[in-house]
Amino acid sequence: MAAVLKDPVMMLSFVNTQLRDHFPSLEELCASLDLDRQEVEAKLEELDYHYSPEQNRFL
């Protein structure tokens, strides 16, 4: 999984899939997978994607 999290595009796909299929929020995903939420958001901001709590995905 470490390789997936290094590439922003792969991370976007992985995180959005996990949010859609398994987690009701980014906080729960990060807690469950031991990820730093700020690091996840910063990495995806490189692609100009931002977390939408209402849609529970990065847009």
N, C-alpha and C positions, 0 to 999 in steps of 0.2 A: 504494500500500500504506500510505502514511502515514495516510490517512484511516481505514483499517481499524484501525490500531493506536491511534488516539485514543479510539475507542469501546470500552469494556470488553466489551460483548456481542459486537460484531463480532470483537474480538480473540480472545475465547474460541472462537468458531466457527472462525476461521482457524487458530489455534494447534492446537486439537485435531484438525482435519482434517489439517494438516501432520504432526503427530505420528503419526496413524494411517496416513497414506499414504506418508510419505517419510522420517521420522526415527526412529531407535531411542531417542532420548532428548531431553530438553529442552536439554541442553548442546549437542548436535549441531545442533539446530534454531537455537539462538541464534547459534552460531558461524557457521553457513552463511549466515544472513540478517543477520548483523551487528547482533544485538539484544542489549540488556543483560538478562541473565537476571533480575536483581533487579528491574528496572523492569517486566518482563513479569509476574513473580509478584506484585509490589505492585499492579499494575493489576487483575489478576484476583482478588486478595484483596478488592478493593472489592465484588465480587459474591459473596464468601465461597466462592470456588473455590480449591483448593490442588492443587499438582502431586502426583500419585501415580506414583513411579518404577515401581512394580510393574505398574501398568496403563498407564503411559506416556500419561497424559492428565490434564487438570484435572477434578476432581470437586467 
